[in-house]
């Protein structure tokens, strides 16, 4: 022993709290305005708003302490209606779940506009409205019932009305059951109701 003593506190790296409670509220406003922002973008924005410049690690800890996590973005359609969703829920509640066959299309293209990850409170989704994208596209029309995935059709480009109706008549209807008997009574058979959204190509 050489007689030297080392304090235990010297072996621990302490983190000083840079942001006050008011600063955290300002950070929450910033995330609400730009949920898909990057850490370094938030650093400069917070500097402009509060005059405090923090490192990426410090800002990350502040976000975590405030209850925010980085997660995949949920894209919303610009014409989405909560009223229509509630009306649809009431109609669905009148049927047995085995009646329904859900049909929709999805697409993939070679380039993507907008960031796919953003910040949101724990237990909540990050919802962002983006404009429609242009470019080479591949589309898939498919159905889903209580039995699992049903018939599918793949095409290059977007789904149009002719292709969608052709899929319904040629691929989907042969795998379904009638919902009503000739006398107007319900058959009670599963897979007898097609559920689609109000897209223009579905009309």
WOWO-V941119 format. One record per residue. N is the residue number from 1. SS is DSSP state (~ for helix, > for strand, _ for the rest). PHI is phi in degrees with one decimal (* if undefined). OMEGA is omega in whole degrees, -180 to 180 (* if undefined). Layout:
BEGIN
n:N ss:SS phi:PHI omega:OMEGA
n:N ss:SS phi:PHI omega:OMEGA
END
This chain:
BEGIN
n:1 ss:_ phi:* omega:180
n:2 ss:_ phi:-100.6 omega:176
n:3 ss:_ phi:87.2 omega:180
n:4 ss:_ phi:-83.6 omega:178
n:5 ss:_ phi:-120.8 omega:179
n:6 ss:_ phi:-119.2 omega:179
n:7 ss:_ phi:-72.5 omega:180
n:8 ss:~ phi:-63.9 omega:-179
n:9 ss:~ phi:-67.3 omega:-180
n:10 ss:~ phi:-72.1 omega:-179
n:11 ss:~ phi:-87.8 omega:-179
n:12 ss:_ phi:-113.8 omega:179
n:13 ss:_ phi:-90.7 omega:-179
n:14 ss:_ phi:-89.6 omega:180
n:15 ss:_ phi:-109.9 omega:178
n:16 ss:_ phi:-77.4 omega:179
n:17 ss:_ phi:-82.2 omega:-177
n:18 ss:_ phi:-85.6 omega:-174
n:19 ss:_ phi:-93.1 omega:175
n:20 ss:_ phi:-82.7 omega:178
n:21 ss:~ phi:-62.4 omega:178
n:22 ss:~ phi:-66.9 omega:178
n:23 ss:~ phi:-66.5 omega:179
n:24 ss:~ phi:-64.4 omega:177
n:25 ss:~ phi:-64.3 omega:177
n:26 ss:~ phi:-66.8 omega:177
n:27 ss:~ phi:-65.7 omega:177
n:28 ss:~ phi:-63.6 omega:177
n:29 ss:~ phi:-63.2 omega:-180
n:30 ss:~ phi:-63.7 omega:179
n:31 ss:~ phi:-67.8 omega:178
n:32 ss:~ phi:-63.6 omega:179
n:33 ss:~ phi:-73.7 omega:-176
n:34 ss:_ phi:-137.6 omega:-177
n:35 ss:_ phi:-65.0 omega:-179
n:36 ss:_ phi:-99.3 omega:-179
n:37 ss:_ phi:-67.8 omega:176
n:38 ss:_ phi:-89.0 omega:-178
n:39 ss:~ phi:-57.3 omega:-178
n:40 ss:~ phi:-66.7 omega:175
n:41 ss:~ phi:-69.4 omega:177
n:42 ss:~ phi:-65.5 omega:179
n:43 ss:~ phi:-57.5 omega:-178
n:44 ss:~ phi:-70.6 omega:178
n:45 ss:~ phi:-64.9 omega:178
n:46 ss:~ phi:-66.8 omega:177
n:47 ss:~ phi:-64.1 omega:179
n:48 ss:~ phi:-67.6 omega:-176
n:49 ss:~ phi:-88.3 omega:-174
n:50 ss:~ phi:-117.6 omega:-176
n:51 ss:_ phi:79.1 omega:-179
n:52 ss:_ phi:-110.6 omega:-180
n:53 ss:_ phi:-110.0 omega:-177
n:54 ss:_ phi:-116.8 omega:176
n:55 ss:_ phi:-77.5 omega:177
n:56 ss:~ phi:-58.9 omega:-179
n:57 ss:~ phi:-63.5 omega:-180
n:58 ss:~ phi:-65.9 omega:180
n:59 ss:~ phi:-66.6 omega:177
n:60 ss:~ phi:-61.5 omega:178
n:61 ss:~ phi:-64.3 omega:179
n:62 ss:~ phi:-64.2 omega:178
n:63 ss:~ phi:-64.6 omega:-180
n:64 ss:~ phi:-63.6 omega:180
n:65 ss:~ phi:-65.0 omega:179
n:66 ss:_ phi:-80.2 omega:176
n:67 ss:_ phi:97.4 omega:-179
n:68 ss:> phi:-97.9 omega:176
n:69 ss:> phi:-130.3 omega:179
n:70 ss:> phi:-94.6 omega:-172
n:71 ss:> phi:-145.3 omega:-179
n:72 ss:> phi:-72.1 omega:-177
n:73 ss:> phi:-78.4 omega:173
n:74 ss:> phi:-98.7 omega:-177
n:75 ss:> phi:-82.5 omega:180
n:76 ss:> phi:-111.4 omega:174
n:77 ss:_ phi:-76.1 omega:-174
n:78 ss:_ phi:-64.8 omega:-179
n:79 ss:_ phi:-99.6 omega:-178
n:80 ss:_ phi:-62.4 omega:-177
n:81 ss:_ phi:-126.1 omega:178
n:82 ss:~ phi:-67.9 omega:180
n:83 ss:~ phi:-64.0 omega:179
n:84 ss:~ phi:-63.9 omega:178
n:85 ss:~ phi:-63.7 omega:179
n:86 ss:~ phi:-66.7 omega:178
n:87 ss:~ phi:-63.1 omega:179
n:88 ss:~ phi:-64.2 omega:180
n:89 ss:~ phi:-62.9 omega:179
n:90 ss:~ phi:-66.8 omega:179
n:91 ss:~ phi:-66.9 omega:-179
n:92 ss:~ phi:-62.3 omega:-177
n:93 ss:_ phi:-64.1 omega:-179
n:94 ss:_ phi:-84.5 omega:-176
n:95 ss:_ phi:-117.1 omega:171
n:96 ss:_ phi:-79.8 omega:-176
n:97 ss:~ phi:-62.9 omega:-180
n:98 ss:~ phi:-73.8 omega:179
n:99 ss:~ phi:-70.8 omega:-165
n:100 ss:> phi:-87.8 omega:168
n:101 ss:> phi:-125.5 omega:-177
n:102 ss:> phi:-90.3 omega:-178
n:103 ss:> phi:-125.2 omega:176
n:104 ss:> phi:-160.2 omega:178
n:105 ss:> phi:-121.4 omega:176
n:106 ss:> phi:-136.5 omega:-177
n:107 ss:> phi:-138.0 omega:176
n:108 ss:> phi:-135.6 omega:178
n:109 ss:> phi:-129.7 omega:-169
n:110 ss:_ phi:-74.6 omega:177
n:111 ss:_ phi:-131.3 omega:-174
n:112 ss:_ phi:-129.6 omega:179
n:113 ss:_ phi:-97.9 omega:176
n:114 ss:_ phi:99.7 omega:180
n:115 ss:_ phi:-81.4 omega:-175
n:116 ss:_ phi:-100.3 omega:179
n:117 ss:> phi:-132.5 omega:-178
n:118 ss:> phi:-154.2 omega:-176
n:119 ss:> phi:-102.2 omega:178
n:120 ss:> phi:-157.9 omega:179
n:121 ss:> phi:-63.6 omega:180
n:122 ss:_ phi:-56.8 omega:179
n:123 ss:_ phi:84.7 omega:180
n:124 ss:_ phi:-122.3 omega:178
n:125 ss:_ phi:-92.2 omega:174
n:126 ss:> phi:-94.2 omega:-176
n:127 ss:> phi:-108.2 omega:-178
n:128 ss:> phi:-134.9 omega:177
n:129 ss:> phi:-96.8 omega:178
n:130 ss:_ phi:-117.2 omega:176
n:131 ss:_ phi:-70.3 omega:178
n:132 ss:_ phi:-64.8 omega:-176
n:133 ss:_ phi:-105.4 omega:178
n:134 ss:_ phi:-112.3 omega:178
n:135 ss:_ phi:134.4 omega:178
n:136 ss:_ phi:-64.5 omega:-171
n:137 ss:> phi:-137.9 omega:172
n:138 ss:> phi:-119.4 omega:-174
n:139 ss:> phi:-119.5 omega:179
n:140 ss:> phi:-127.5 omega:173
n:141 ss:> phi:-106.3 omega:-176
n:142 ss:> phi:-149.3 omega:178
n:143 ss:> phi:-121.4 omega:180
n:144 ss:> phi:-144.2 omega:177
n:145 ss:> phi:-132.0 omega:-180
n:146 ss:_ phi:-65.4 omega:178
n:147 ss:_ phi:-84.5 omega:-178
n:148 ss:> phi:118.1 omega:-179
n:149 ss:> phi:-62.8 omega:178
n:150 ss:> phi:-111.7 omega:-180
n:151 ss:> phi:-58.2 omega:-179
n:152 ss:> phi:-134.2 omega:177
n:153 ss:> phi:-138.7 omega:-179
n:154 ss:> phi:-111.9 omega:180
n:155 ss:> phi:-145.3 omega:174
n:156 ss:> phi:-88.9 omega:-175
n:157 ss:_ phi:100.5 omega:-179
n:158 ss:_ phi:-89.4 omega:177
n:159 ss:_ phi:-78.3 omega:176
n:160 ss:_ phi:-109.3 omega:-176
n:161 ss:~ phi:-63.7 omega:-178
n:162 ss:~ phi:-63.8 omega:-179
n:163 ss:~ phi:-65.5 omega:-178
n:164 ss:~ phi:-64.7 omega:179
n:165 ss:~ phi:-65.0 omega:178
n:166 ss:~ phi:-64.6 omega:177
n:167 ss:~ phi:-63.5 omega:-179
n:168 ss:~ phi:-61.7 omega:-175
n:169 ss:~ phi:-73.2 omega:-172
n:170 ss:~ phi:-84.8 omega:-172
n:171 ss:~ phi:-102.3 omega:-170
n:172 ss:~ phi:-88.1 omega:-174
n:173 ss:~ phi:-56.2 omega:179
n:174 ss:~ phi:-60.8 omega:-179
n:175 ss:~ phi:-95.2 omega:-177
n:176 ss:_ phi:-110.7 omega:179
n:177 ss:_ phi:-115.3 omega:176
n:178 ss:_ phi:-68.6 omega:-180
n:179 ss:_ phi:-89.7 omega:-179
n:180 ss:> phi:-121.6 omega:171
n:181 ss:_ phi:-81.6 omega:178
n:182 ss:_ phi:-56.7 omega:-180
n:183 ss:_ phi:-84.2 omega:177
n:184 ss:_ phi:96.4 omega:178
n:185 ss:_ phi:-79.8 omega:-180
n:186 ss:> phi:-79.0 omega:-180
n:187 ss:_ phi:-75.4 omega:-177
n:188 ss:_ phi:76.8 omega:-179
n:189 ss:_ phi:-85.1 omega:178
n:190 ss:_ phi:-73.1 omega:178
n:191 ss:_ phi:52.3 omega:-177
n:192 ss:_ phi:-123.3 omega:-179
n:193 ss:> phi:-129.4 omega:176
n:194 ss:> phi:-91.4 omega:179
n:195 ss:> phi:-114.5 omega:178
n:196 ss:_ phi:-133.2 omega:177
n:197 ss:_ phi:-85.1 omega:-173
n:198 ss:_ phi:-95.9 omega:178
n:199 ss:_ phi:-63.7 omega:-177
n:200 ss:~ phi:-60.7 omega:-179
n:201 ss:~ phi:-72.4 omega:-180
n:202 ss:~ phi:-91.9 omega:-174
n:203 ss:_ phi:-93.5 omega:*
END
